């Protein structure tokens, strides 16, 4: 594949040279003289409505059968593409009964030659070209199957067949097939102008072997019942009623692909090139066929740019007129565009693209060197333009030209500039500037170890990406620049960053550290390697960079994103906090649930608020137990996946019950709504039902995202983590709003109570309420968001402490320090005591919550505990809820 791409590149440059030869020279190419001796010639590019075929030499009509036929880019102008998958598509060149074409034995000693370009799009056994005659006449066929490609000549008079195998099998690239036959030498096959194989004597076959019909067709067998049609493209079908010599075959092939005549000893360009031939498109051609030791094939380990060295040597060292140079440059860049858009370009195309960039540089340098001088000896020569591949500028300055400063491009935010003092101007000076539009897209992931950037090699596990367009400047003779990067003069490069959406997110994520390098392609080792030697990034931000360099070449901004990591000490400390805190919380939550279960018979504990506390405690308890267990499983295993699903459900349930805590508090303090029974139904639907729905949807759409990365949790890479983060953020935002509303009401009422009664305890009520509510509303999880976005150690430690101890705080504020729970426990203790003493009829003194009412023994209740009679009765509050 890599070798094919190198040849692909080479033919691109050959096509460029073809344009130059076509524009400048007007004499006749020897290969076209060979074509002129043909007996039949179908260019296959002048089909009238794709319905008529015309033989331009033999003046014989043909026809096109079927509708699945299209005009496509061919080897010479256009070609014809036959889509045989839908059936009935072929080209019929006429009936040749009792002629040399259908009966080769009638050709005499001269023999016959067939030639065509074929782009095969299938491997099944279907005829490309076929001919034959009735009764005792002869025929031939060209076809492929799963074993190879074949050319056959056969005669039924003496039941003889000549057969040659084509190696390699023609594929989806233009392949030139030429075969000749004579009675003396038998069958000879040439692929891409090179002799492949032959069959001199032939072999015996059965009497009925071959095709009995005299029709000459492309796309199917000539038999009416054959029923198979080829899928592929064809161009330049030619027949000579003589066997061409190897020299004639090579001359015709070179003319067909637009290649100039090159001597066998030196790469000399022939002066005999004509412009009367159609414009050749040689951007697709098959690899050369290797026959013994006659063809020297380039080593596949050579760098991708090496195939063009012969082409560069073959370019004429003569002056090129301005218009010709402009046309040649445009055609060349157009060919480069076709190479880049070729479907054969592999995903890992970095070496090919680097070699292509080097070749573009060399061709442009050759172009500017040979630009025709201006009539005025003291005036500069310039050639510039734009194409899909790049903006370009070629300039030639005369000796002693006063150049104060040079910038390319002259306009725009991206540019490269050379100070005037760097130019010596002691001789003619040439400058080539190129600003590539899309080359950076081919450098998606660069391994740091394959660069010459020492700083990047320190983070070898993190790939490098090109974050700007590529810009190039070549000056001959080289400018005099400072060796010291802190000195002057230096080259200045300004490039804006071109980032994908994913790259922008990585840059904005402050948990990442972004390294930007001013780099260039170093070809000192015959391949393009990114290096930052002799360059320094002097200014810029995340949107642009300013570089200073002491040399010229191809430049770009490289970006390496490295996630920030905590030191081993901090990781151990945070892990220890997490394990210890979770263990404490599990113990405390277990005590809380047991306490609520034991005291469930007491009326004050039997209300809805403690049912919510119990469900929240249970969800957190199970989630933290699973969290500790999940560390024992390896990611990617089935137990890890199951654990990730359970963790997802119970942590979502914990947040759902935190939301229920907030909604219940809102219903009691701010706005009373719904009956006790209806709220109970809704609360359980929110607390357990909504997490179940979210988990089922997430498992259905992204089951592979559970427990597949570093731990038994949701994947961070494909966005599955949002199935947890989004609901959690929603709960946090809602509960923050509820906390603010409740706090404002309590603060207002506490302030009024202080003014009326001077009760200092009422002022502390707000602070106490916030401390009590934080654990059950989950507000502390906001520190997790802050820790991720800012990567602050402070937030990481706060988040680890508060969230691992959430269960402990629930036990502390809603069980151990809760006056209702303590009073209920005392009441329950008295009942146990009386029961054990066999005292059944004693009346137990009723009790009330006093933690929020501020009541003390022997102290008369203040207005704070008579809400129904106060002026704030509209804000009816069950203070024990807080």
C-alpha positions in Angstrom: 0.0 0.0 0.0 2.8 2.4 0.9 4.7 1.7 -2.3 1.5 2.2 -4.3 1.1 5.6 -2.7 4.7 6.6 -3.5 4.1 5.7 -7.2 0.8 7.6 -6.9 2.7 10.7 -5.8 5.3 10.2 -8.5 2.6 10.1 -11.2 1.1 13.2 -9.8 4.4 15.0 -10.5 4.7 13.4 -13.9 1.3 14.8 -14.8 2.5 18.2 -13.8 5.5 17.8 -16.1 3.1 16.7 -18.8 1.3 20.1 -18.6 4.6 21.9 -18.9 5.6 19.8 -22.0 2.2 20.3 -23.5 2.2 24.0 -23.2 5.8 24.7 -24.3 6.5 22.2 -27.0 4.6 21.8 -30.3 6.5 19.0 -32.0 5.2 15.4 -32.3 5.7 12.8 -29.6 7.1 9.5 -31.1 4.4 7.5 -29.1 1.7 9.4 -31.0 3.2 8.3 -34.3 2.8 4.7 -33.0 -0.9 5.5 -32.3 -1.3 6.8 -35.8 -0.5 3.4 -37.3 -3.4 1.7 -35.5 -6.2 0.2 -37.4 -8.9 1.1 -34.9 -9.0 3.7 -32.1 -11.8 4.4 -29.6 -10.9 7.2 -27.2 -14.0 6.5 -25.1 -14.3 10.2 -24.2 -16.4 11.5 -27.1 -19.5 9.4 -26.6 -22.5 11.3 -27.8 -24.9 11.2 -24.9 -23.2 7.9 -24.0 -25.1 6.2 -26.8 -22.8 6.1 -29.8 -19.2 4.8 -30.1 -17.1 5.9 -33.0 -13.8 4.4 -34.3 -11.7 7.5 -35.0 -9.2 5.6 -37.3 -11.3 2.8 -38.7 -14.4 4.9 -39.0 -16.7 2.1 -37.7 -19.7 2.7 -35.5 -20.5 0.9 -32.3 -23.1 1.3 -29.6 -23.5 1.4 -25.8 -25.8 -1.0 -24.2 -27.4 -0.3 -20.8 -28.1 2.8 -18.7 -25.6 2.1 -15.8 -22.8 3.8 -17.7 -21.0 7.1 -16.7 -18.4 9.4 -18.1 -15.5 9.6 -15.5 -12.0 11.0 -15.4 -9.8 8.7 -17.5 -6.2 8.4 -18.4 -6.6 10.6 -21.4 -9.3 13.2 -20.8 -12.4 11.1 -20.0 -13.2 7.4 -19.7 -16.3 5.2 -19.4 -17.4 3.5 -16.2 -19.6 0.4 -16.5 -21.7 -0.6 -13.6 -22.5 -4.2 -14.2 -24.0 -5.0 -10.8 -27.4 -4.0 -12.2 -26.8 -6.0 -15.4 -27.0 -5.3 -19.1 -24.1 -2.8 -19.4 -21.4 -3.2 -22.0 -19.8 -1.5 -25.0 -20.3 -3.1 -28.5 -17.6 -2.1 -31.0 -19.2 -4.0 -34.0 -19.2 -7.3 -35.8 -15.8 -8.5 -37.1 -16.7 -11.8 -38.7 -14.0 -13.2 -41.0 -11.6 -10.4 -40.0 -8.2 -10.4 -38.2 -10.0 -9.2 -35.0 -12.3 -12.1 -34.6 -10.1 -14.6 -36.4 -6.4 -14.0 -35.5 -5.2 -16.6 -38.0 -6.4 -14.2 -40.7 -3.9 -11.6 -39.5 -1.0 -13.1 -41.4 2.6 -13.1 -40.0 2.2 -9.5 -38.8 -0.2 -10.6 -36.0 -2.4 -8.3 -34.0 -2.2 -6.1 -30.9 -4.9 -4.9 -28.5 -4.4 -2.1 -26.0 -6.7 -0.5 -23.4 -6.7 1.1 -19.9 -8.6 -0.8 -17.3 -9.7 0.1 -13.7 -11.0 -3.2 -12.3 -13.6 -2.9 -9.5 -14.3 -6.6 -8.9 -12.7 -9.9 -8.5 -15.3 -12.2 -9.9 -14.8 -14.0 -13.2 -16.2 -11.5 -15.8 -14.9 -10.6 -19.2 -13.3 -7.3 -19.7 -12.8 -7.6 -23.4 -13.9 -10.5 -25.6 -14.0 -11.4 -29.2 -14.8 -14.5 -31.2 -16.2 -16.0 -34.5 -18.5 -18.7 -35.6 -17.7 -22.2 -36.7 -13.9 -22.5 -37.1 -13.0 -18.8 -36.5 -10.8 -17.8 -33.6 -11.1 -15.4 -30.6 -9.7 -13.9 -27.4 -10.8 -12.8 -23.9 -9.4 -10.8 -21.0 -10.9 -11.5 -17.6 -10.2 -11.9 -13.9 -11.3 -14.2 -11.1 -10.3 -14.9 -7.6 -7.1 -16.6 -8.7 -5.7 -13.9 -11.0 -6.1 -12.0 -14.2 -5.9 -13.7 -17.6 -5.4 -13.1 -21.3 -6.5 -15.9 -23.7 -6.2 -16.4 -27.5 -7.9 -19.5 -28.8 -8.6 -21.2 -32.2 -11.2 -23.9 -32.6 -9.9 -25.0 -36.0 -6.9 -26.7 -34.4 -8.4 -26.5 -30.8 -5.4 -24.5 -29.5 -5.3 -21.9 -26.7 -2.6 -19.4 -25.6 -3.1 -18.2 -22.0 -1.1 -15.8 -19.9 -1.7 -14.9 -16.3 -1.7 -11.2 -15.3 0.2 -10.6 -12.0 -0.8 -8.7 -10.0 -4.5 -8.7 -10.6 -5.6 -5.3 -11.9 -7.3 -3.4 -9.1 -9.2 -0.1 -8.7 -6.5 2.0 -10.3 -5.7 2.6 -14.0 -3.8 -0.3 -15.5 -2.6 -0.4 -19.1 -3.2 -3.8 -20.6 -1.5 -4.6 -24.0 -1.2 -8.0 -25.7 0.0 -9.0 -29.1 -0.2 -12.3 -30.9 1.6 -13.8 -33.9 1.8 -17.3 -35.3 5.5 -17.4 -34.7 5.9 -15.9 -31.2 2.5 -16.7 -29.8 0.9 -14.5 -27.1 2.8 -11.7 -25.3 1.3 -9.5 -22.5 2.6 -6.1 -21.4 1.4 -4.4 -18.2 2.0 -0.6 -18.0 4.4 -0.8 -20.9 6.5 -3.6 -19.4 6.6 -7.2 -20.7 5.0 -9.5 -18.2 4.7 -13.0 -19.6 4.0 -14.9 -22.8 2.8 -18.2 -24.2 4.7 -19.2 -27.4 3.4 -22.7 -28.2 -0.1 -22.7 -26.6 -2.0 -25.8 -25.5 -4.8 -28.1 -26.8 -8.4 -27.4 -25.7 -11.7 -29.0 -26.4 -13.5 -28.4 -29.7 -16.1 -26.1 -28.2 -13.7 -24.0 -26.1 -14.0 -20.3 -26.4 -16.6 -17.8 -27.5 -18.4 -18.6 -30.9 -19.6 -15.1 -31.6 -17.8 -12.5 -33.8 -18.8 -9.5 -31.8 -16.1 -7.3 -30.1 -17.4 -6.1 -26.7 -16.2 -4.6 -23.5 -18.0 -5.5 -20.3 -19.3 -9.0 -20.9 -18.8 -12.2 -22.9 -20.0 -12.1 -26.4 -22.3 -15.0 -25.8 -25.9 -14.0 -25.6 -26.4 -16.3 -22.6 -23.3 -15.3 -20.7 -25.4 -13.1 -18.3 -22.5 -11.4 -16.4 -21.4 -7.8 -16.8 -18.2 -6.2 -15.6 -18.0 -3.3 -13.1 -15.0 -1.1 -13.9 -13.7 1.8 -16.0 -12.1 1.7 -19.5 -10.2 4.2 -21.6 -8.2 4.4 -24.9 -9.2 1.1 -26.7 -6.8 0.6 -29.6 -6.2 -2.2 -32.1 -3.1 -2.6 -34.4 -3.3 -5.2 -37.0 0.3 -6.0 -36.4 2.3 -7.0 -33.3 4.0 -4.0 -31.8 7.7 -4.1 -30.9 8.7 -3.6 -27.2 10.1 -0.1 -28.2 6.8 0.9 -29.9 4.9 -0.3 -26.8 7.0 1.8 -24.5 6.7 4.8 -26.7 2.9 4.6 -26.9 2.6 4.0 -23.2 4.7 7.0 -22.3 2.7 9.2 -24.7 -0.6 7.9 -23.2 0.3 8.7 -19.6 1.9 12.0 -20.6 5.5 11.1 -19.7 8.3 12.7 -21.7 11.0 10.6 -23.4 13.8 9.8 -21.0 17.1 8.4 -22.2 18.3 5.1 -20.8 21.4 6.7 -19.4 20.5 10.2 -18.4 17.2 11.8 -17.4 17.1 14.0 -20.5 13.8 15.5 -21.7 13.0 15.0 -25.4 12.4 18.1 -27.4 9.8 16.2 -29.5 6.6 16.7 -27.5 3.3 17.8 -29.0 0.3 19.5 -27.7 -2.1 17.9 -30.1 -2.8 15.0 -27.8 -5.7 15.2 -25.3 -4.9 16.4 -21.8 -3.6 13.4 -19.8 -4.7 12.8 -16.3 -2.1 10.4 -14.8 -3.1 10.8 -11.1 -4.0 7.2 -10.9 -1.7 4.4 -12.2 -0.9 0.9 -11.0 2.4 -0.2 -9.5 5.1 -1.2 -12.0 5.4 -4.9 -12.9 8.8 -6.4 -11.9 10.2 -8.9 -14.3 13.4 -10.6 -13.1 16.2 -8.1 -12.8 15.3 -6.0 -15.8 13.4 -3.5 -13.6 14.9 -1.9 -10.6 12.2 -1.3 -8.0 12.7 1.2 -5.2 13.1 -0.2 -1.7 9.9 0.1 0.2 11.8 1.4 3.2 12.8 4.6 1.4 11.1 7.8 2.5 8.0 8.7 0.5 9.5 11.7 -1.2 12.3 9.7 -2.9 10.3 8.7 -6.0 10.1 12.3 -7.2 13.9 12.8 -7.3 14.0 11.4 -10.8 11.2 13.7 -11.8 13.0 16.7 -10.4 16.1 15.8 -12.3 14.0 15.5 -15.4 12.6 19.0 -15.2 14.2 21.2 -17.8 16.8 23.7 -16.6 15.5 26.3 -19.0 13.5 29.5 -18.4 9.8 29.3 -18.0 7.5 32.1 -19.2 5.3 33.7 -16.6 2.0 32.4 -17.9 3.4 28.9 -18.4 4.8 28.9 -14.8 1.4 30.0 -13.5 -0.5 27.3 -15.4 2.1 24.7 -14.3 1.9 25.7 -10.7 -1.9 25.5 -10.7 -1.9 22.1 -12.4 0.7 20.8 -10.0 -1.2 21.9 -6.9 -4.4 20.5 -8.4 -2.7 17.1 -8.7 -1.5 17.4 -5.1 -5.1 18.0 -4.1 -6.2 14.8 -5.9 -3.5 12.8 -4.1 -4.7 14.2 -0.7 -8.3 13.3 -1.5 -7.5 9.9 -2.9 -9.4 7.1 -1.1 -6.2 5.1 -1.1 -4.5 7.4 1.3 -4.2 5.5 4.6 -5.3 6.8 8.0 -1.7 6.8 9.2 -0.7 9.1 6.3 1.7 11.3 8.1 4.9 10.0 6.4 3.2 10.4 3.0 2.0 13.9 3.7 5.4 14.9 5.0 7.1 13.6 1.9 4.5 15.4 -0.2 5.2 18.7 1.5 8.9 18.3 0.9 8.3 17.6 -2.8 6.0 20.7 -3.1 8.8 22.8 -1.7 11.4 21.4 -4.2 9.1 21.8 -7.2 8.3 25.4 -6.2 12.0 26.1 -5.7 12.8 24.8 -9.2 9.9 26.9 -10.6 11.1 30.2 -9.1 14.7 29.5 -10.1 13.7 29.1 -13.8 11.2 31.9 -14.0 11.8 33.9 -17.1 13.7 37.1 -16.3 12.1 40.5 -16.6 12.9 42.7 -19.6 14.1 45.3 -17.1 17.2 43.9 -15.3 16.6 45.8 -12.0 12.9 44.8 -11.5 11.6 41.9 -9.5 9.6 39.0 -10.8 6.7 37.7 -8.9 4.1 34.9 -9.3 1.4 34.3 -6.8 -2.0 32.8 -6.4 -4.2 30.5 -4.4 -5.5 27.0 -4.7 -7.3 24.4 -2.6 -4.0 23.2 -1.2 -2.2 26.4 -0.5 -1.7 30.1 -1.1 1.7 30.6 -2.8 4.1 33.3 -3.7 7.2 33.0 -5.9 9.5 36.0 -6.1 12.9 36.6 -7.8 14.8 39.7 -6.7 17.7 41.1 -8.7 21.1 41.7 -7.2 21.5 44.7 -4.9 17.7 45.1 -4.7 16.7 47.3 -1.8 14.4 45.0 0.3 13.7 46.6 3.7 11.4 43.8 4.9 9.6 40.8 3.6 6.3 39.3 4.8 4.2 36.4 3.5 1.3 36.5 3.1 1.0 40.3 3.0 -2.4 40.3 4.6 -4.1 38.2 7.3 -3.4 37.1 10.9 -1.1 34.3 9.8 2.3 35.3 8.4 6.0 34.8 8.4 8.4 37.8 8.1 12.1 38.3 7.5 13.8 41.6 8.5 15.6 43.5 5.8 19.0 43.3 7.5 18.9 39.5 7.0 19.0 39.8 3.2 22.5 40.0 1.8 21.4 40.8 -1.8 24.9 40.2 -3.1 23.3 38.0 -5.8 20.0 37.2 -7.3 17.6 36.2 -4.5 14.6 33.9 -4.8 11.8 33.5 -2.2 9.1 30.8 -2.2 6.2 31.2 0.3 3.5 28.6 0.9 0.6 28.7 3.3 -1.1 25.3 3.4 -4.8 25.3 4.1 -5.5 21.7 5.2 -2.2 19.9 5.6 -2.5 20.2 9.4 -5.5 17.9 9.4 -3.3 14.9 8.4 -1.2 15.2 11.6 -3.9 14.0 14.0 -1.7 12.1 16.5 2.1 12.4 16.7 4.1 10.3 19.0 6.4 12.5 21.2 9.1 9.9 20.9 9.1 10.3 17.1 9.9 14.0 17.4 12.9 16.0 18.2 11.1 18.0 20.9 12.7 17.3 24.2 10.0 18.9 26.3 7.3 16.7 24.6 9.3 13.5 25.2 8.9 14.0 28.9 5.2 13.2 28.4 5.6 10.3 25.9 2.2 8.8 26.7 0.3 12.0 25.5 0.1 12.5 21.8 0.9 15.7 20.0 -1.4 17.4 17.5 -0.9 20.2 15.0 -2.8 23.2 16.2 -2.3 25.6 13.3 -2.0 25.7 9.6 1.4 25.0 8.1 3.4 27.9 6.6 6.6 27.7 4.6 9.3 30.1 3.4 12.4 29.3 1.4 15.0 32.0 0.6 18.1 31.5 -1.6 20.7 32.4 -0.7 19.8 31.8 2.9 19.4 35.0 5.0 22.0 35.9 7.6 20.2 35.2 11.0 21.4 35.3 14.6 22.5 32.0 16.1 21.3 33.1 19.5 17.5 33.2 19.8 17.8 36.2 22.1 19.7 38.1 19.4 18.7 39.7 16.1 17.8 39.4 13.3 15.4 36.4 13.6 12.5 35.1 11.6 9.1 35.9 13.1 6.1 33.6 12.6 2.6 34.4 13.8 0.0 31.7 13.5 -3.5 31.5 14.9 -4.6 28.3 16.4 -7.0 26.1 14.5 -8.6 23.8 17.1 -11.4 21.2 16.8 -14.2 21.2 19.2 -12.6 18.4 21.2 -9.3 20.3 21.3 -11.1 23.4 22.5 -12.7 21.5 25.4 -9.3 20.1 26.3 -7.8 23.6 26.4 -10.6 25.0 28.5 -10.5 22.2 31.0 -8.2 23.6 33.7 -7.4 20.1 34.9 -5.2 19.9 31.8 -1.9 21.5 31.2 -1.4 22.7 27.6 2.0 22.8 26.0 2.5 24.8 22.8 5.6 24.3 20.7 6.9 26.3 17.7 8.0 23.4 15.5 9.1 22.7 11.9 9.5 19.7 9.7 13.2 18.5 9.8 14.2 16.5 6.7 17.8 16.0 7.6 17.2 12.3 8.0 15.4 12.0 4.7 12.0 12.0 6.4 9.9 14.7 7.9 10.4 14.8 11.7 8.9 17.5 13.9 11.5 19.5 15.8 11.7 22.8 17.7 15.5 23.3 17.5 16.3 26.9 16.7 12.8 28.1 17.5 11.2 29.6 20.6 7.6 30.7 21.4 8.0 34.3 22.4 4.3 35.4 22.8 0.7 34.4 22.5 -2.1 32.8 24.3 -4.5 29.9 23.6 -5.7 31.5 20.4 -2.5 32.4 18.7 1.3 32.0 19.0 4.3 34.2 18.0 7.5 32.3 17.2 11.1 33.4 16.7 13.4 31.1 14.7 16.9 31.3 13.3 16.2 29.3 10.1 13.6 28.8 7.4 11.5 25.8 6.5 7.9 24.6 7.1 6.5 25.8 10.4 3.4 25.0 12.6 2.2 25.2 16.2 2.1 21.8 17.9 -0.1 21.2 20.9 0.3 18.6 23.6 -2.4 18.3 26.3 -1.2 16.7 29.6 -3.7 16.0 32.4 -2.5 17.3 35.7 -1.7 14.6 38.2 -1.5 14.8 42.0 1.7 13.8 43.7 1.9 10.4 45.3 1.6 12.0 48.8 -1.7 13.8 48.0 -3.1 10.7 46.2 -2.4 8.6 49.3 -3.8 11.2 51.7 -7.0 11.6 49.7 -7.4 7.9 49.3 -6.9 7.5 53.1 -9.5 10.2 53.8 -12.0 8.5 51.5 -11.6 5.0 53.0 -11.6 6.2 56.6 -14.5 8.6 56.0 -16.6 6.0 54.2 -16.0 3.4 56.9 -17.1 5.9 59.6 -20.2 6.9 57.5 -21.2 3.3 57.0 -21.0 2.6 60.8 -22.9 5.8 61.6 -25.6 5.2 59.0 -26.1 1.7 60.2 -26.7 3.1 63.7 -29.0 5.7 62.3 -31.2 3.1 60.5 -31.3 0.9 63.6 -32.2 3.8 65.8 -35.1 4.9 63.4 -36.3 1.3 63.3 -36.3 0.9 67.1 -38.0 4.2 67.7 -40.5 3.8 64.8 -43.4 3.1 67.3 -43.0 6.5 68.9 -45.4 9.0 67.2 -42.8 11.7 66.7 -40.5 9.4 64.8 -43.2 7.8 62.8 -43.9 11.0 60.7 -42.9 11.5 57.0 -39.8 13.4 57.7 -38.0 10.5 59.4 -39.2 8.1 56.6 -37.3 10.4 54.2 -34.2 10.4 56.5 -34.3 6.6 56.7 -34.5 6.2 52.9 -31.7 8.7 52.3 -29.5 6.9 54.9 -30.2 3.5 53.3 -29.3 4.8 49.8 -26.0 6.4 51.0 -25.2 3.3 53.2 -25.5 0.9 50.3 -23.7 3.2 47.8 -20.7 3.6 50.1 -20.5 -0.1 50.8 -20.6 -0.9 47.1 -17.9 1.8 46.5 -15.5 0.1 48.9 -16.2 -3.3 47.4 -15.8 -2.1 43.8 -12.1 -1.4 44.3 -11.5 -5.1 44.4 -12.7 -5.8 40.8 -10.8 -5.3 37.6 -12.2 -2.9 35.0 -13.8 -4.7 32.0 -14.9 -7.8 34.0 -18.6 -8.7 34.4 -18.5 -8.2 38.2 -17.1 -4.7 37.6 -19.9 -3.9 35.2 -22.6 -5.1 37.6 -20.9 -3.1 40.4 -20.9 0.0 38.2 -24.6 -0.4 37.4 -25.5 -0.8 41.1 -23.3 2.2 42.1 -25.0 4.3 39.4 -28.4 3.4 40.8 -27.7 3.9 44.5 -25.8 7.1 44.1 -28.6 8.5 41.9 -31.1 7.3 44.6 -29.1 9.1 47.2 -29.4 12.3 45.2 -33.0 11.7 44.5 -33.7 11.4 48.2 -31.7 14.6 48.8 -34.1 16.2 46.4 -37.0 14.8 48.3 -35.5 16.2 51.5 -35.4 19.6 49.9 -38.9 19.4 48.5 -40.4 18.3 51.8 -38.6 21.1 53.6 -39.9 23.6 51.0 -43.5 22.3 51.5 -43.3 22.8 55.3 -41.5 26.1 55.5 -42.1 28.1 52.4 -45.3 26.8 50.7 -47.6 24.1 52.0 -48.8 21.9 49.1 -50.4 18.4 48.8 -51.8 16.1 51.4 -49.5 13.8 53.5 -50.6 10.7 51.5 -50.2 12.2 48.1 -46.7 13.6 49.0 -45.7 10.2 50.3 -46.5 8.6 46.9 -44.6 11.3 44.9 -41.6 11.1 47.2 -41.1 7.4 46.7 -41.6 7.8 43.0 -38.9 10.4 42.9 -36.5 8.7 45.4 -36.5 5.2 43.8 -38.4 5.4 40.6 -36.6 8.2 38.8 -33.1 6.6 39.3 -34.4 3.3 38.0 -35.7 5.0 34.8 -32.4 6.8 34.3 -30.3 3.6 34.8 -32.5 1.6 32.5 -32.2 4.2 29.7 -28.4 4.5 30.2 -27.9 0.7 30.2 -30.0 0.3 27.1 -28.1 3.0 25.1 -24.6 2.6 26.5 -24.1 -0.6 28.4 -20.5 -0.8 27.3 -19.8 2.4 29.1 -20.1 0.7 32.5 -16.8 -0.4 34.2 -14.7 -0.3 31.0 -12.0 2.3 31.7 -10.1 2.7 34.9 -12.6 1.7 37.6 -16.1 0.3 38.1 -17.9 3.4 37.1 -19.3 5.2 34.1 -17.0 6.1 31.2 -15.7 9.6 31.0 -14.8 9.4 27.3 -18.1 8.9 25.4 -20.3 11.1 27.6 -22.0 8.3 29.6 -20.9 10.0 32.8 -23.6 12.7 32.2 -26.2 10.0 33.1 -25.0 10.7 36.6 -23.6 14.2 36.5 -26.7 15.9 34.9 -29.2 14.6 37.5 -26.7 15.3 40.4 -26.2 18.9 39.2 -30.0 19.4 38.9 -30.5 18.2 42.5 -27.7 20.5 43.8 -29.1 23.5 42.0 -32.6 22.9 43.2 -31.6 22.3 46.8 -29.4 25.4 46.8 -32.4 27.4 45.8 -34.5 25.8 48.5 -31.8 26.4 51.1 -31.7 30.0 50.2 -35.5 30.4 50.5 -35.7 28.6 53.8 -32.7 30.5 55.2 -34.2 33.9 54.3 -37.5 33.0 56.0 -35.7 31.7 59.2 -33.4 34.8 59.2 -36.4 37.2 58.9 -38.4 35.5 61.7 -35.3 35.2 63.9 -34.6 38.9 63.5 -38.1 39.9 64.4 -38.0 37.6 67.4 -34.8 39.2 68.5 -36.3 42.7 68.2 -39.4 41.7 70.3 -38.0 39.4 72.9 -34.2 40.0 72.8 -33.6 36.3 72.6 -30.0 35.9 71.4 -30.5 32.2 70.7 -32.9 33.1 67.9 -30.1 34.9 66.0 -28.0 31.7 66.0 -31.0 29.8 64.5 -30.0 30.6 60.9 -26.4 29.3 61.2 -27.6 26.2 63.0 -30.3 25.5 60.3 -27.7 25.7 57.5 -25.3 23.3 59.3 -28.1 20.8 59.9 -29.5 21.0 56.3 -26.3 20.7 54.4 -25.8 16.9 54.8 -29.3 15.9 53.8 -29.5 18.4 50.8 -26.1 17.3 49.3 -24.9 20.8 48.9 -21.3 19.7 49.7 -21.2 17.9 46.3 -20.6 21.3 44.8 -17.0 21.1 46.0 -16.6 18.1 43.6 -17.5 20.4 40.7 -15.1 23.1 41.9 -12.4 20.5 42.4 -12.7 19.2 38.8 -12.9 22.6 37.2 -10.1 24.3 39.1 -8.1 21.3 40.2 -7.5 23.1 43.5 -6.1 21.0 46.3 -8.2 22.8 48.8 -11.5 21.8 47.0 -10.2 18.3 46.6 -9.6 17.9 50.3 -12.9 19.6 51.3 -14.8 17.4 48.9 -13.1 14.2 50.1 -13.8 15.1 53.8 -17.4 16.3 53.5 -18.6 13.7 51.1 -17.0 10.7 52.7 -18.4 11.8 56.0 -21.9 12.6 54.7 -23.3 9.6 56.6 -21.6 10.7 59.8 -23.1 14.2 59.6 -26.6 12.7 58.9 -26.2 10.6 62.1 -24.8 13.6 64.1 -27.4 16.2 63.2 -30.5 14.0 62.6 -30.0 11.3 65.2 -27.5 12.0 67.9 -28.1 15.8 68.4 -31.8 15.7 67.3 -34.0 16.6 70.3 -37.0 14.6 69.0 -34.8 11.5 68.6 -33.3 12.0 72.0 -36.7 12.6 73.6 -38.2 9.6 71.8 -35.3 7.4 73.0 -35.9 8.6 76.6 -39.6 7.8 76.2 -38.8 4.4 74.8 -36.3 3.8 77.7 -39.0 4.6 80.2 -41.4 2.2 78.5 -38.8 -0.5 78.6 -38.1 0.3 82.2 -41.8 0.2 83.2 -42.4 -3.0 81.2 -39.5 -4.7 82.9 -40.9 -3.7 86.3 -44.3 -5.1 85.5 -45.8 -1.6 85.8 -48.4 -1.3 83.1 -50.7 1.5 84.1 -48.4 4.4 84.6 -48.9 7.5 82.5 -45.9 8.6 80.6 -45.4 12.4 80.4 -45.7 13.7 76.8 -42.8 15.5 75.2 -42.1 17.9 72.5 -39.2 19.0 70.3 -37.3 21.9 71.8 -34.1 22.1 69.8 -35.4 24.7 67.4 -37.9 26.3 69.8 -35.1 27.2 72.2 -37.1 26.0 75.3 -35.3 25.4 78.5 -36.5 23.8 81.7 -38.2 26.4 83.9 -38.2 29.0 81.1 -41.5 30.3 79.6 -41.8 29.7 75.9 -41.3 32.8 73.8 -43.2 33.9 70.7 -40.9 31.8 68.6 -42.9 28.6 69.4 -46.4 30.1 69.0 -46.4 30.3 65.2 -50.2 30.1 64.8 -50.7 33.2 66.9 -47.8 35.2 65.5 -47.9 37.8 62.8 -45.9 35.4 60.7 -48.6 32.7 60.7 -48.6 32.8 56.9 -45.2 31.3 57.0 -46.3 28.2 58.9 -43.1 26.4 59.9 -42.6 23.1 61.7 -39.3 24.1 63.2 -38.4 20.6 64.2 -38.1 19.8 60.5 -35.0 22.0 60.5 
